[in-house]
Amino acid sequence: MGADQGEIRIEVSSPRRRFLEAFRLRSEHASAITDELRTDMAARLIEEFGSPQAAADAL
């Protein structure tokens, strides 16, 4: 993207590239959650909401 005079030039990503980048970041974050961490999070949610079904409904 640039000004009509050509004085300011800014490189921007296409919407497609930004969309794909968002999924890449989400995938990296999801892979950082281990099975042990998932189990701990599930146990905390069940404790907070009282039952597995109530925890699932809350999410």
N, C-alpha and C positions, 0 to 999 in steps of 0.2 A: 504494500500500500504506500502511496507517496502523494505529496502535495502537487498541485498543478505546476508550480514553479520548480519542482524537483529539489527543493531545499531540505525537505525532511523525508527520510525514507525509513520505513518500519517494516520489518519482515513479520508476517503473520502466518499462522498455520491455517490450512483449509479446514472447514468444518468436519470433513471426513477424517482428517488426521487427528483432530482433537477428540473426536468420538472414539477412534481406535486407541488413542493414548489413555483415555479414561478407563477403558476396559483392561488395558495392560496394567495400570496402577492397581486397579481393584484385584486383579489376579495375583499380583505380587503380595498385596496385603493379606489376601485369603490364604496363600500358601504359608504365611508366617504363623498361622494358628495350628498348633499341633493337636493330635488326638487327645492328649492329656489336658490341654487347655480347653478344648471343646467340652470335655467331660466335667471339668471344674465349673465352667460357665453354666452348663446345663443344671448342675447341682445347685448353684447359687440361685438361678432363676426359679427352680422348683421350690426351693426353700422360701424365696421371697413371695411367690404367688400361691403356694400351698399344694399344687398338684402339677403334674406334667401337662395336663390339658389346659389349665389356667395359664401356665407359662406360655404355651403355644398360642393361646388366644391373645395374650398380651403382646406377643411379638407380631 
